[in-house]
Amino acid sequence: MRKELCYPFLYETSVKVEFEILTDKLSSQLGVCASYAEDRFKNELLYICELVYHLNGSIRGKEAIDENHVSFLKARYKHYEELTKDGVRFVVPQGSILASQLHVARSMGKEVVRKMFLVKQEGTKISDVLFDFANMVSNYCFLAAIYANKVNGFSEKEFVSRSY
């Protein structure tokens, strides 16, 4: 193997490679989000950033995400749900820089869930807790974005579909 490789599994054909690259991207995106956040919110985002890296290795290696991590995200989700209960829930992804970056992370979270599903379809055993965690990362990012807009004085723009 060449020393210049940026990632040792690049030439594999498994969807695991796509999953691992995407979780790396999501973790990096959460790091970007943290750079726009303040104090406790910043630390929370950086913690989730690290957890996403643990998710990254949990399929190829030892499972490093457990129900406690899912519970943490659920609790933070409920916290932001309470703080933003007066807002709309289907929004155009816009607003503050932090909220906009969190919406990008939310979307990446969905991609991670989809890649995990495809890895499972290839025959890799994946526990439900990993799916729960990945889904909660996306859900968390959504309400964190709504919260970021609220504290930064941006109003949400409700999205009303003409298709459904």
Summary of the structure (lengths in Angstrom):
residues: 164
radius of gyration: 16.6
end to end distance: 50.9
largest distance: 55.4
contacts: 486
relative contact order: 0.17
helix: 65%
strand: 1%
